């Protein structure tokens, strides 16, 4: 990347933020008339994971992802969906940072400002979000209008103490949506100096406790886990698949870390023999995930439909 002076840096940020805010165009997503049925509430959950500072699409000579991804088109898709749907929740499952020269130059400022413009409401922390250290993460947080959640890291001896919530309850259209986060063991993935005194605790136990609080004590209608544990592993290692079967009270696990492209959420059976969905949409913002959930006063909630949106297919 070419060198920029302070003036050019400000102009570039202004340009990119403007592009994300106003980029428009037709969407291939059509509203389902079923969701207009009287007495039914609908929640539309949009999500990303492992975007890794991919601000622009991959170049047209990339051998695998030519012209894929890009912030501006994702912003336009999100804007279009918000114009079509009343209750939209936009989430991210971590690893916002690292992967392109934009991170090397802006240290995460640009990523947080663009996500804020798109209206992200919550994210969890990925291991690469610590690549420039805890102090840099703290420094960049004022650029994020959204909050961060994690229930299995202890931050009391860290500069992040008091800055990360275990969970957040968001109200949409009279529904109470509980969202909490889980992070992978940073040891061996991140230099010790970059995460300092943050302590990793068992994510399964943290999930059991936090989901129970949200579902039973706080009476949430729907509980979402933002996980950066990874979808599945051959070795004996905690993953979203393991999490889904060893816990209860979670309705949807939005995962990250393993860059797994799942064309639709995978239905699992939890420890209480009830359904839980696990999903992940690859990496680099190539896909935007969407899950629509219907709620009725007379019946339990159910997933009505889900899809992945290839950002490159958007026509502006």
Secondary structure, 3 states (H helix, E strand, C coil): CCCCCHHHHHHHHHHHHHHHHHCCCECCCCCCHHHHCCCEEEEEEEEECCCCCCCCCCCCCCCCCCCCCCHHHHHHHHHHHHHHCCCEEEEECCCCCCCCHHHHHHCCHHHHHHHHHHCCCEECCCHHHHCCCHHHHHHHHCCCCCEEECCCEECCCCCCCCCCECEEEEEECCEEEEEEEEECCCECCECHHHHCCCEECCHHHHHHHHHHHHHHHCCCCEEEEEEECCCCCCCCCCCHHHHHHHCCCCCEEECCCCCCECCCCEEEECCCCCEEEEECECCCCCEEEEEEEEEECCCCCEEEEEEEEEHHHCEC
